[in-house]
Amino acid sequence: MIEFHLDSRSGVSPYLQLVQQVRQALRLGLLREGDQLPTVKEVVARLAINPNTVLKAYRELEHEGLAAARPGVGTFVTKTLTNSSLAAHGPLRLDLQRWLAKARRAGLDDESIEALFMTTFRTTAQEDIA
């Protein structure tokens, strides 16, 4: 089962953070069709957020066709986002772990690593478009 977390510094609304985390878990194969999402009550207790925030996130996932609520039972994944690239994740994850270790040895903290990664990612994406 997925464990949600919130980053108050991200600038992204809490409900969207929950939606993004489910999408990521679906892409990485961590959640599969038929899996149950945590109940609203469980998420509220763990994250100390308003139940309406969780309900809004789950409604968004339903609207996208990724989840469906079963009254009295819970919310379940109805579709996956994995594709044939899932097999490449293992070797890429190892490369990324090595890169992260190298960045830490170079003295970068988490925020610096994230900034370096995101700016490089965006620049590369823009170059690919051009």
Residue pairs with C-beta under 8 A, 6 or more apart in sequence:
1 35
1 36
1 37
1 38
2 21
2 22
2 25
2 30
2 31
2 37
2 38
3 38
3 46
4 17
4 18
4 21
4 38
4 43
4 46
4 47
5 21
5 47
6 14
6 17
6 47
6 49
7 17
10 17
12 20
14 47
14 49
14 53
14 57
15 53
15 54
15 56
15 57
15 60
16 57
16 60
18 43
18 53
18 54
18 57
19 57
19 60
19 61
22 31
22 37
22 57
22 61
22 66
22 67
22 77
23 66
23 81
24 30
25 31
26 66
26 77
26 79
26 80
26 81
26 82
27 81
27 82
28 82
28 86
28 89
29 80
29 82
29 86
29 89
31 37
31 77
31 80
32 77
32 80
33 77
33 78
33 79
33 80
34 76
34 77
35 76
35 77
36 74
36 75
36 76
36 77
37 58
37 61
37 67
37 74
37 75
37 76
37 77
38 46
39 74
39 75
40 51
40 54
40 55
40 58
41 51
43 49
43 54
44 50
44 51
44 54
58 67
58 69
58 75
61 67
61 75
62 68
62 69
62 75
65 78
65 79
66 77
66 78
66 79
66 81
67 75
67 76
67 77
67 78
68 75
68 76
68 78
69 75
69 76
70 76
100 113
103 112
103 113
103 116
104 113
108 116
